Amino acid sequence: MSSIEETEQFFDACETGKGWEACQQYCQPQATFSAQADALDGVDTVEAYTE
């Protein structure tokens, strides 16, 4: 991401449930994801998180 506006757009798309289709333009293919939450155990890519 090259600007704060793009970062904000990514988080808006991600956190409002717009899915991978809306988020992928801001990410590298196979972008990794990690969290310290049991509910997200096994979710290891941004694509999986957004879906």
mmCIF file of the N, C-alpha and C atoms, coordinates in Angstrom:
data_MODEL
# 
_entry.id   MODEL 
# 
loop_
_atom_site.group_PDB 
_atom_site.id 
_atom_site.type_symbol 
_atom_site.label_atom_id 
_atom_site.label_alt_id 
_atom_site.label_comp_id 
_atom_site.label_asym_id 
_atom_site.label_entity_id 
_atom_site.label_seq_id 
_atom_site.pdbx_PDB_ins_code 
_atom_site.Cartn_x 
_atom_site.Cartn_y 
_atom_site.Cartn_z 
_atom_site.occupancy 
_atom_site.B_iso_or_equiv 
_atom_site.pdbx_formal_charge 
_atom_site.auth_seq_id 
_atom_site.auth_comp_id 
_atom_site.auth_asym_id 
_atom_site.auth_atom_id 
_atom_site.pdbx_PDB_model_num 
ATOM 1   N N  . MET A 1 1  ? 0.848   -1.163  0.000  1.00 0.00 ? 1  MET A N  1 
ATOM 2   C CA . MET A 1 1  ? 0.000   0.000   0.000  1.00 0.00 ? 1  MET A CA 1 
ATOM 3   C C  . MET A 1 1  ? 0.897   1.229   0.000  1.00 0.00 ? 1  MET A C  1 
ATOM 4   N N  . SER A 1 2  ? 0.508   2.174   -0.782 1.00 0.00 ? 2  SER A N  1 
ATOM 5   C CA . SER A 1 2  ? 1.394   3.317   -0.942 1.00 0.00 ? 2  SER A CA 1 
ATOM 6   C C  . SER A 1 2  ? 0.919   4.587   -0.240 1.00 0.00 ? 2  SER A C  1 
ATOM 7   N N  . SER A 1 3  ? -0.257  4.581   0.338  1.00 0.00 ? 3  SER A N  1 
ATOM 8   C CA . SER A 1 3  ? -0.713  5.800   1.001  1.00 0.00 ? 3  SER A CA 1 
ATOM 9   C C  . SER A 1 3  ? -1.628  5.458   2.170  1.00 0.00 ? 3  SER A C  1 
ATOM 10  N N  . ILE A 1 4  ? -1.789  6.416   3.046  1.00 0.00 ? 4  ILE A N  1 
ATOM 11  C CA . ILE A 1 4  ? -2.686  6.237   4.185  1.00 0.00 ? 4  ILE A CA 1 
ATOM 12  C C  . ILE A 1 4  ? -4.122  6.023   3.705  1.00 0.00 ? 4  ILE A C  1 
ATOM 13  N N  . GLU A 1 5  ? -4.486  6.677   2.605  1.00 0.00 ? 5  GLU A N  1 
ATOM 14  C CA . GLU A 1 5  ? -5.838  6.513   2.072  1.00 0.00 ? 5  GLU A CA 1 
ATOM 15  C C  . GLU A 1 5  ? -6.074  5.070   1.633  1.00 0.00 ? 5  GLU A C  1 
ATOM 16  N N  . GLU A 1 6  ? -5.081  4.475   0.966  1.00 0.00 ? 6  GLU A N  1 
ATOM 17  C CA . GLU A 1 6  ? -5.220  3.084   0.541  1.00 0.00 ? 6  GLU A CA 1 
ATOM 18  C C  . GLU A 1 6  ? -5.276  2.151   1.747  1.00 0.00 ? 6  GLU A C  1 
ATOM 19  N N  . THR A 1 7  ? -4.502  2.461   2.770  1.00 0.00 ? 7  THR A N  1 
ATOM 20  C CA . THR A 1 7  ? -4.532  1.651   3.988  1.00 0.00 ? 7  THR A CA 1 
ATOM 21  C C  . THR A 1 7  ? -5.914  1.719   4.624  1.00 0.00 ? 7  THR A C  1 
ATOM 22  N N  . GLU A 1 8  ? -6.476  2.905   4.691  1.00 0.00 ? 8  GLU A N  1 
ATOM 23  C CA . GLU A 1 8  ? -7.818  3.077   5.247  1.00 0.00 ? 8  GLU A CA 1 
ATOM 24  C C  . GLU A 1 8  ? -8.858  2.347   4.398  1.00 0.00 ? 8  GLU A C  1 
ATOM 25  N N  . GLN A 1 9  ? -8.725  2.403   3.081  1.00 0.00 ? 9  GLN A N  1 
ATOM 26  C CA . GLN A 1 9  ? -9.656  1.712   2.191  1.00 0.00 ? 9  GLN A CA 1 
ATOM 27  C C  . GLN A 1 9  ? -9.574  0.206   2.376  1.00 0.00 ? 9  GLN A C  1 
ATOM 28  N N  . PHE A 1 10 ? -8.337  -0.307  2.543  1.00 0.00 ? 10 PHE A N  1 
ATOM 29  C CA . PHE A 1 10 ? -8.179  -1.739  2.786  1.00 0.00 ? 10 PHE A CA 1 
ATOM 30  C C  . PHE A 1 10 ? -8.891  -2.146  4.069  1.00 0.00 ? 10 PHE A C  1 
ATOM 31  N N  . PHE A 1 11 ? -8.621  -1.436  5.172  1.00 0.00 ? 11 PHE A N  1 
ATOM 32  C CA . PHE A 1 11 ? -9.240  -1.802  6.439  1.00 0.00 ? 11 PHE A CA 1 
ATOM 33  C C  . PHE A 1 11 ? -10.751 -1.646  6.395  1.00 0.00 ? 11 PHE A C  1 
ATOM 34  N N  . ASP A 1 12 ? -11.246 -0.649  5.695  1.00 0.00 ? 12 ASP A N  1 
ATOM 35  C CA . ASP A 1 12 ? -12.689 -0.499  5.545  1.00 0.00 ? 12 ASP A CA 1 
ATOM 36  C C  . ASP A 1 12 ? -13.268 -1.717  4.821  1.00 0.00 ? 12 ASP A C  1 
ATOM 37  N N  . ALA A 1 13 ? -12.662 -2.108  3.708  1.00 0.00 ? 13 ALA A N  1 
ATOM 38  C CA . ALA A 1 13 ? -13.153 -3.259  2.943  1.00 0.00 ? 13 ALA A CA 1 
ATOM 39  C C  . ALA A 1 13 ? -13.055 -4.540  3.764  1.00 0.00 ? 13 ALA A C  1 
ATOM 40  N N  . CYS A 1 14 ? -11.958 -4.684  4.475  1.00 0.00 ? 14 CYS A N  1 
ATOM 41  C CA . CYS A 1 14 ? -11.719 -5.892  5.265  1.00 0.00 ? 14 CYS A CA 1 
ATOM 42  C C  . CYS A 1 14 ? -12.687 -6.000  6.442  1.00 0.00 ? 14 CYS A C  1 
ATOM 43  N N  . GLU A 1 15 ? -12.800 -4.957  7.202  1.00 0.00 ? 15 GLU A N  1 
ATOM 44  C CA . GLU A 1 15 ? -13.574 -5.003  8.441  1.00 0.00 ? 15 GLU A CA 1 
ATOM 45  C C  . GLU A 1 15 ? -15.078 -4.820  8.248  1.00 0.00 ? 15 GLU A C  1 
ATOM 46  N N  . THR A 1 16 ? -15.511 -4.433  7.064  1.00 0.00 ? 16 THR A N  1 
ATOM 47  C CA . THR A 1 16 ? -16.952 -4.326  6.820  1.00 0.00 ? 16 THR A CA 1 
ATOM 48  C C  . THR A 1 16 ? -17.481 -5.523  6.033  1.00 0.00 ? 16 THR A C  1 
ATOM 49  N N  . GLY A 1 17 ? -16.630 -6.538  5.861  1.00 0.00 ? 17 GLY A N  1 
ATOM 50  C CA . GLY A 1 17 ? -17.084 -7.795  5.276  1.00 0.00 ? 17 GLY A CA 1 
ATOM 51  C C  . GLY A 1 17 ? -17.245 -7.788  3.769  1.00 0.00 ? 17 GLY A C  1 
ATOM 52  N N  . LYS A 1 18 ? -16.497 -6.967  3.074  1.00 0.00 ? 18 LYS A N  1 
ATOM 53  C CA . LYS A 1 18 ? -16.626 -6.911  1.620  1.00 0.00 ? 18 LYS A CA 1 
ATOM 54  C C  . LYS A 1 18 ? -15.896 -8.052  0.915  1.00 0.00 ? 18 LYS A C  1 
ATOM 55  N N  . GLY A 1 19 ? -15.121 -8.825  1.667  1.00 0.00 ? 19 GLY A N  1 
ATOM 56  C CA . GLY A 1 19 ? -14.495 -10.032 1.142  1.00 0.00 ? 19 GLY A CA 1 
ATOM 57  C C  . GLY A 1 19 ? -13.206 -9.799  0.378  1.00 0.00 ? 19 GLY A C  1 
ATOM 58  N N  . TRP A 1 20 ? -12.645 -10.918 -0.049 1.00 0.00 ? 20 TRP A N  1 
ATOM 59  C CA . TRP A 1 20 ? -11.357 -10.899 -0.734 1.00 0.00 ? 20 TRP A CA 1 
ATOM 60  C C  . TRP A 1 20 ? -11.411 -10.114 -2.035 1.00 0.00 ? 20 TRP A C  1 
ATOM 61  N N  . GLU A 1 21 ? -12.518 -10.175 -2.739 1.00 0.00 ? 21 GLU A N  1 
ATOM 62  C CA . GLU A 1 21 ? -12.630 -9.457  -4.021 1.00 0.00 ? 21 GLU A CA 1 
ATOM 63  C C  . GLU A 1 21 ? -12.342 -7.963  -3.840 1.00 0.00 ? 21 GLU A C  1 
ATOM 64  N N  . ALA A 1 22 ? -12.831 -7.383  -2.772 1.00 0.00 ? 22 ALA A N  1 
ATOM 65  C CA . ALA A 1 22 ? -12.606 -5.954  -2.518 1.00 0.00 ? 22 ALA A CA 1 
ATOM 66  C C  . ALA A 1 22 ? -11.231 -5.683  -1.905 1.00 0.00 ? 22 ALA A C  1 
ATOM 67  N N  . CYS A 1 23 ? -10.669 -6.657  -1.203 1.00 0.00 ? 23 CYS A N  1 
ATOM 68  C CA . CYS A 1 23 ? -9.400  -6.457  -0.491 1.00 0.00 ? 23 CYS A CA 1 
ATOM 69  C C  . CYS A 1 23 ? -8.168  -6.803  -1.313 1.00 0.00 ? 23 CYS A C  1 
ATOM 70  N N  . GLN A 1 24 ? -8.300  -7.692  -2.278 1.00 0.00 ? 24 GLN A N  1 
ATOM 71  C CA . GLN A 1 24 ? -7.113  -8.205  -2.956 1.00 0.00 ? 24 GLN A CA 1 
ATOM 72  C C  . GLN A 1 24 ? -6.305  -7.147  -3.698 1.00 0.00 ? 24 GLN A C  1 
ATOM 73  N N  . GLN A 1 25 ? -6.938  -6.080  -4.127 1.00 0.00 ? 25 GLN A N  1 
ATOM 74  C CA . GLN A 1 25 ? -6.198  -5.025  -4.841 1.00 0.00 ? 25 GLN A CA 1 
ATOM 75  C C  . GLN A 1 25 ? -5.155  -4.342  -3.953 1.00 0.00 ? 25 GLN A C  1 
ATOM 76  N N  . TYR A 1 26 ? -5.281  -4.503  -2.635 1.00 0.00 ? 26 TYR A N  1 
ATOM 77  C CA . TYR A 1 26 ? -4.356  -3.879  -1.701 1.00 0.00 ? 26 TYR A CA 1 
ATOM 78  C C  . TYR A 1 26 ? -3.287  -4.842  -1.181 1.00 0.00 ? 26 TYR A C  1 
ATOM 79  N N  . CYS A 1 27 ? -3.323  -6.107  -1.616 1.00 0.00 ? 27 CYS A N  1 
ATOM 80  C CA . CYS A 1 27 ? -2.455  -7.143  -1.052 1.00 0.00 ? 27 CYS A CA 1 
ATOM 81  C C  . CYS A 1 27 ? -1.642  -7.857  -2.116 1.00 0.00 ? 27 CYS A C  1 
ATOM 82  N N  . GLN A 1 28 ? -0.542  -8.442  -1.670 1.00 0.00 ? 28 GLN A N  1 
ATOM 83  C CA . GLN A 1 28 ? 0.223   -9.338  -2.517 1.00 0.00 ? 28 GLN A CA 1 
ATOM 84  C C  . GLN A 1 28 ? -0.493  -10.689 -2.527 1.00 0.00 ? 28 GLN A C  1 
ATOM 85  N N  . PRO A 1 29 ? -0.384  -11.437 -3.628 1.00 0.00 ? 29 PRO A N  1 
ATOM 86  C CA . PRO A 1 29 ? -0.958  -12.790 -3.627 1.00 0.00 ? 29 PRO A CA 1 
ATOM 87  C C  . PRO A 1 29 ? -0.360  -13.596 -2.468 1.00 0.00 ? 29 PRO A C  1 
ATOM 88  N N  . GLN A 1 30 ? -1.160  -14.371 -1.816 1.00 0.00 ? 30 GLN A N  1 
ATOM 89  C CA . GLN A 1 30 ? -0.753  -15.208 -0.691 1.00 0.00 ? 30 GLN A CA 1 
ATOM 90  C C  . GLN A 1 30 ? -0.219  -14.403 0.500  1.00 0.00 ? 30 GLN A C  1 
ATOM 91  N N  . ALA A 1 31 ? -0.684  -13.177 0.672  1.00 0.00 ? 31 ALA A N  1 
ATOM 92  C CA . ALA A 1 31 ? -0.287  -12.370 1.827  1.00 0.00 ? 31 ALA A CA 1 
ATOM 93  C C  . ALA A 1 31 ? -0.632  -13.132 3.103  1.00 0.00 ? 31 ALA A C  1 
ATOM 94  N N  . THR A 1 32 ? 0.301   -13.169 4.036  1.00 0.00 ? 32 THR A N  1 
ATOM 95  C CA . THR A 1 32 ? 0.086   -13.943 5.257  1.00 0.00 ? 32 THR A CA 1 
ATOM 96  C C  . THR A 1 32 ? -0.690  -13.140 6.288  1.00 0.00 ? 32 THR A C  1 
ATOM 97  N N  . PHE A 1 33 ? -1.251  -13.887 7.240  1.00 0.00 ? 33 PHE A N  1 
ATOM 98  C CA . PHE A 1 33 ? -2.077  -13.312 8.302  1.00 0.00 ? 33 PHE A CA 1 
ATOM 99  C C  . PHE A 1 33 ? -1.804  -14.102 9.568  1.00 0.00 ? 33 PHE A C  1 
ATOM 100 N N  . SER A 1 34 ? -1.761  -13.420 10.690 1.00 0.00 ? 34 SER A N  1 
ATOM 101 C CA . SER A 1 34 ? -1.666  -14.124 11.965 1.00 0.00 ? 34 SER A CA 1 
ATOM 102 C C  . SER A 1 34 ? -2.429  -13.340 13.025 1.00 0.00 ? 34 SER A C  1 
ATOM 103 N N  . ALA A 1 35 ? -2.927  -14.077 14.005 1.00 0.00 ? 35 ALA A N  1 
ATOM 104 C CA . ALA A 1 35 ? -3.663  -13.465 15.103 1.00 0.00 ? 35 ALA A CA 1 
ATOM 105 C C  . ALA A 1 35 ? -3.511  -14.338 16.337 1.00 0.00 ? 35 ALA A C  1 
ATOM 106 N N  . GLN A 1 36 ? -3.667  -13.737 17.490 1.00 0.00 ? 36 GLN A N  1 
ATOM 107 C CA . GLN A 1 36 ? -3.613  -14.478 18.746 1.00 0.00 ? 36 GLN A CA 1 
ATOM 108 C C  . GLN A 1 36 ? -5.022  -14.694 19.272 1.00 0.00 ? 36 GLN A C  1 
ATOM 109 N N  . ALA A 1 37 ? -5.865  -15.272 18.435 1.00 0.00 ? 37 ALA A N  1 
ATOM 110 C CA . ALA A 1 37 ? -7.253  -15.525 18.812 1.00 0.00 ? 37 ALA A CA 1 
ATOM 111 C C  . ALA A 1 37 ? -7.610  -16.950 18.420 1.00 0.00 ? 37 ALA A C  1 
ATOM 112 N N  . ASP A 1 38 ? -8.130  -17.712 19.356 1.00 0.00 ? 38 ASP A N  1 
ATOM 113 C CA . ASP A 1 38 ? -8.485  -19.096 19.070 1.00 0.00 ? 38 ASP A CA 1 
ATOM 114 C C  . ASP A 1 38 ? -9.466  -19.222 17.912 1.00 0.00 ? 38 ASP A C  1 
ATOM 115 N N  . ALA A 1 39 ? -10.361 -18.264 17.781 1.00 0.00 ? 39 ALA A N  1 
ATOM 116 C CA . ALA A 1 39 ? -11.367 -18.317 16.713 1.00 0.00 ? 39 ALA A CA 1 
ATOM 117 C C  . ALA A 1 39 ? -10.734 -18.256 15.326 1.00 0.00 ? 39 ALA A C  1 
ATOM 118 N N  . LEU A 1 40 ? -9.524  -17.719 15.239 1.00 0.00 ? 40 LEU A N  1 
ATOM 119 C CA . LEU A 1 40 ? -8.844  -17.580 13.941 1.00 0.00 ? 40 LEU A CA 1 
ATOM 120 C C  . LEU A 1 40 ? -7.721  -18.597 13.765 1.00 0.00 ? 40 LEU A C  1 
ATOM 121 N N  . ASP A 1 41 ? -7.699  -19.614 14.610 1.00 0.00 ? 41 ASP A N  1 
ATOM 122 C CA . ASP A 1 41 ? -6.686  -20.664 14.494 1.00 0.00 ? 41 ASP A CA 1 
ATOM 123 C C  . ASP A 1 41 ? -6.811  -21.330 13.127 1.00 0.00 ? 41 ASP A C  1 
ATOM 124 N N  . GLY A 1 42 ? -5.702  -21.428 12.412 1.00 0.00 ? 42 GLY A N  1 
ATOM 125 C CA . GLY A 1 42 ? -5.706  -22.036 11.084 1.00 0.00 ? 42 GLY A CA 1 
ATOM 126 C C  . GLY A 1 42 ? -5.906  -21.052 9.949  1.00 0.00 ? 42 GLY A C  1 
ATOM 127 N N  . VAL A 1 43 ? -6.281  -19.831 10.262 1.00 0.00 ? 43 VAL A N  1 
ATOM 128 C CA . VAL A 1 43 ? -6.423  -18.789 9.238  1.00 0.00 ? 43 VAL A CA 1 
ATOM 129 C C  . VAL A 1 43 ? -5.049  -18.167 9.072  1.00 0.00 ? 43 VAL A C  1 
ATOM 130 N N  . ASP A 1 44 ? -4.406  -18.403 7.919  1.00 0.00 ? 44 ASP A N  1 
ATOM 131 C CA . ASP A 1 44 ? -3.025  -17.950 7.778  1.00 0.00 ? 44 ASP A CA 1 
ATOM 132 C C  . ASP A 1 44 ? -2.767  -17.099 6.541  1.00 0.00 ? 44 ASP A C  1 
ATOM 133 N N  . THR A 1 45 ? -3.821  -16.712 5.832  1.00 0.00 ? 45 THR A N  1 
ATOM 134 C CA . THR A 1 45 ? -3.665  -15.770 4.710  1.00 0.00 ? 45 THR A CA 1 
ATOM 135 C C  . THR A 1 45 ? -4.690  -14.651 4.850  1.00 0.00 ? 45 THR A C  1 
ATOM 136 N N  . VAL A 1 46 ? -4.389  -13.511 4.276  1.00 0.00 ? 46 VAL A N  1 
ATOM 137 C CA . VAL A 1 46 ? -5.344  -12.397 4.295  1.00 0.00 ? 46 VAL A CA 1 
ATOM 138 C C  . VAL A 1 46 ? -6.609  -12.802 3.543  1.00 0.00 ? 46 VAL A C  1 
ATOM 139 N N  . GLU A 1 47 ? -6.438  -13.538 2.455  1.00 0.00 ? 47 GLU A N  1 
ATOM 140 C CA . GLU A 1 47 ? -7.613  -14.001 1.694  1.00 0.00 ? 47 GLU A CA 1 
ATOM 141 C C  . GLU A 1 47 ? -8.546  -14.814 2.586  1.00 0.00 ? 47 GLU A C  1 
ATOM 142 N N  . ALA A 1 48 ? -8.007  -15.764 3.325  1.00 0.00 ? 48 ALA A N  1 
ATOM 143 C CA . ALA A 1 48 ? -8.837  -16.585 4.214  1.00 0.00 ? 48 ALA A CA 1 
ATOM 144 C C  . ALA A 1 48 ? -9.511  -15.729 5.283  1.00 0.00 ? 48 ALA A C  1 
ATOM 145 N N  . TYR A 1 49 ? -8.807  -14.757 5.827  1.00 0.00 ? 49 TYR A N  1 
ATOM 146 C CA . TYR A 1 49 ? -9.382  -13.881 6.852  1.00 0.00 ? 49 TYR A CA 1 
ATOM 147 C C  . TYR A 1 49 ? -10.546 -13.068 6.282  1.00 0.00 ? 49 TYR A C  1 
ATOM 148 N N  . THR A 1 50 ? -10.370 -12.539 5.083  1.00 0.00 ? 50 THR A N  1 
ATOM 149 C CA . THR A 1 50 ? -11.419 -11.678 4.521  1.00 0.00 ? 50 THR A CA 1 
ATOM 150 C C  . THR A 1 50 ? -12.631 -12.462 4.057  1.00 0.00 ? 50 THR A C  1 
ATOM 151 N N  . GLU A 1 51 ? -12.463 -13.738 3.839  1.00 0.00 ? 51 GLU A N  1 
ATOM 152 C CA . GLU A 1 51 ? -13.607 -14.569 3.455  1.00 0.00 ? 51 GLU A CA 1 
ATOM 153 C C  . GLU A 1 51 ? -14.258 -15.157 4.682  1.00 0.00 ? 51 GLU A C  1 
# 
